C-alpha cells in the first residue's frame, strides 16, 4: 500500500495553535514553556514567500510573531467519561 502524502494544515486567524514537534525537538531546551504553550492566532502577515502569525500565547515570554511552518493546529481531544 503506497504511503499517503500528508496534507498540511492551513493556519487561519482565530485558530488555536501549538509549536510543531520538529520545532520543539530543536528548540525546547532553550525555553521549557514552549512544550505546553498554546496560543490563538490573531493575525497573519505574508512576506514574500513566508507567512507569519501573530500569536497570543498562554505562557509569558514566547515570541509574538512566528513563522507558520513552526506551528500546527491544536487537536481537540474529547474527554473520557
Contact map, one row per residue, 1 for C-alpha under 8 A:
111000000000000000000000000000000000000000000000000000000000000000000000000000000
111100000000000000000000000000000000000000000000000000000000000000000000000000000
111110000000000000000000000000000000000000000000000000000000000000000000000000000
011111000000000000000000000000000000000000000000000000000000000000000000000000000
001111100000000000000000000000000000000000000000000000000000000000000000000000000
000111110000000000000000000000000000000000000000000000000000000000000000000000000
000011111000000000000000000000000000000000000000000000000000000000000000000000000
000001111100000000000000000000000000000000000000000000000000000000000000000000000
000000111110000000000000000000000000000000000000000000000000000000000001100000000
000000011111000000000000000000000000000000000000000000000000000000000000000000000
000000001111101000000000000000000000000000000000000000000000000000010001100000000
000000000111111000000000000000000000000010010000000000000000000000000000000000000
000000000011111000000000000000000000000111110000000000000000000000000000000000000
000000000001111100000000000000000000000111000000000000000000000000000000000000000
000000000011111110000000000000000000000110000000000000000000000000000000100000000
000000000000011111000000000000000000011110000000000000000000000000000000110000000
000000000000001111100000000000000000011110000000000000000000000000000011110000000
000000000000000111110000000000000000111000000000000000000000000000000011110000000
000000000000000011111011000000000110110000000000000000000000000000000111000000000
000000000000000001111111000000000000000000000000000000000000000000000111000000000
000000000000000000111111100000000000000000000000000000000000000000000000000000000
000000000000000000011111110000000000000000000000000000000000000000000100000000000
000000000000000000111111111100000000000000000000000000000000000000000100000000000
000000000000000000111111111100000110000000000000000000000000000000000000000000000
000000000000000000001111111100000000000000000000000000000000000000000000000000000
000000000000000000000111111110000000000000000000000000000000000000000000000000000
000000000000000000000011111111100000000000000000000000000000000000000000000000000
000000000000000000000011111111111110000000000000000000000000000000000000000000000
000000000000000000000000011111110000000000000000000000000000000000000000000000000
000000000000000000000000001111110000000000000000000000000000000000000000000000000
000000000000000000000000001111111100000000000000000000000000000000000000000000000
000000000000000000000000000111111110000000000000000000000000000000000000000000000
000000000000000000000000000100111111100000000000000000000010000000000000000000000
000000000000000000100001000100111111100000000000000000000000010000000000000000000
000000000000000000100001000100011111100000000000000000000000000000000000000000000
000000000000000000000000000000001111110000000000000000000000000000000000000000000
000000000000000001100000000000001111111000000000000000001110000000000000000000000
000000000000000111100000000000000001111100000000000000001110000000000000010000000
000000000000000111000000000000000000111110000000000000111100000000000000000000000
000000000000111110000000000000000000011111000000000000111000000000000000000000000
000000000001111110000000000000000000001111110000000011110000000000000000000000000
000000000000110000000000000000000000000111110000000011110000000000000000000000000
000000000000100000000000000000000000000011111000000011100000000000000000000000000
000000000001100000000000000000000000000011111100001111000000000000000000000000000
000000000000000000000000000000000000000000111110001111000000000000000000000000000
000000000000000000000000000000000000000000011111111100000000000000000000000000000
000000000000000000000000000000000000000000001111111100000000000000000000000000000
000000000000000000000000000000000000000000000111110000000000000000000000000000000
000000000000000000000000000000000000000000000111111000000000000000000000000000000
000000000000000000000000000000000000000000000111111100000000000000100000000000000
000000000000000000000000000000000000000000011110111110000000000000110000000000000
000000000000000000000000000000000000000000011110011111000000000011110000000000000
000000000000000000000000000000000000000011111000001111100000000111110000000000000
000000000000000000000000000000000000000011111000000111110000000111000000000000000
000000000000000000000000000000000000001111100000000011111000001111000000000000000
000000000000000000000000000000000000001111000000000001111100000100000000000000000
000000000000000000000000000000000000111100000000000000111111010100000000000000000
000000000000000000000000000000000000111000000000000000011111000000000000000000000
000000000000000000000000000000001000110000000000000000001111110000000000000000000
000000000000000000000000000000000000000000000000000000001111110000000000000000000
000000000000000000000000000000000000000000000000000000000011111000000000000000000
000000000000000000000000000000000100000000000000000000001011111100000000000000000
000000000000000000000000000000000000000000000000000000100000111111000000000000000
000000000000000000000000000000000000000000000000000011111000011111000000000000000
000000000000000000000000000000000000000000000000000111100000001111100000000000000
000000000000000000000000000000000000000000000000000111100000001111110110000000000
000000000000000000000000000000000000000000000000011110000000000011111110000000000
000000000010000000000000000000000000000000000000001110000000000001111111000000000
000000000000000000000000000000000000000000000000000000000000000000111111000000000
000000000000000000110110000000000000000000000000000000000000000001111111000000000
000000000000000011110000000000000000000000000000000000000000000001111111100000000
000000001010000011110000000000000000000000000000000000000000000000011111110000000
000000001010001111000000000000000000000000000000000000000000000000000011111000000
000000000000000111000000000000000000010000000000000000000000000000000001111100000
000000000000000000000000000000000000000000000000000000000000000000000000111110000
000000000000000000000000000000000000000000000000000000000000000000000000011111000
000000000000000000000000000000000000000000000000000000000000000000000000001111100
000000000000000000000000000000000000000000000000000000000000000000000000000111110
000000000000000000000000000000000000000000000000000000000000000000000000000011111
000000000000000000000000000000000000000000000000000000000000000000000000000001111
000000000000000000000000000000000000000000000000000000000000000000000000000000111
